[in-house]
Amino acid sequence: MTMRRKDRQQTREFALNILQNCEYAVLSTVGEDGMPYAVPVSPVMCGDFVYIHCAPEGRKLDNIRFNKNVCLVCVGKTRLLPEKYTTEYESAISFGECEIIEDETEKIFALRKLCEKYAPNNMDAFDAAIQRSLHRTAICKISIKEISGKAKVAKKSSDTQAS
């Protein structure tokens, strides 16, 4: 992928760090009707893969069944600078292939990793939650094929150059 603003391009490691630590991301898919669909998700990285969870049916899963190619966008720290007509930011964009996981062991592994990231102080209730909810939870696994990172740090001068 070619980035227009090479001066803002970051390393692969930077992009992976943003993806690993982001609170949420936006997953984009394309449906059979050719329409794009973007939805906020809570990702967790495990090695070279990203897991997300969702309901066991819906447009996102229908689109993934139709076309496994997805785009996942994460935003890290941001800071509005209205006096300079700009924003400081860091972001990552990844492209990959998504599969819906059917294997119960892998689903539980992914859910454990998600809970360790988003509910670390509630892990003592994890097994009971799995008993109650596994049957009504889908897990998607994204193999990242390409990732890039971008960041903007505002100049210290009194420039009001818009981006």
Beta strands, then each sheet from edge to edge (+ up, - down):
strand 1: 9-10
strand 2: 25-30
strand 3: 36-41
strand 4: 44-46
strand 5: 49-54
strand 6: 69-81
strand 7: 86-101
strand 8: 138-152
sheet 1: 1+ 8- 5+ 4-
sheet 2: 1+ 8- 7+ 6- 2+ 3-
end
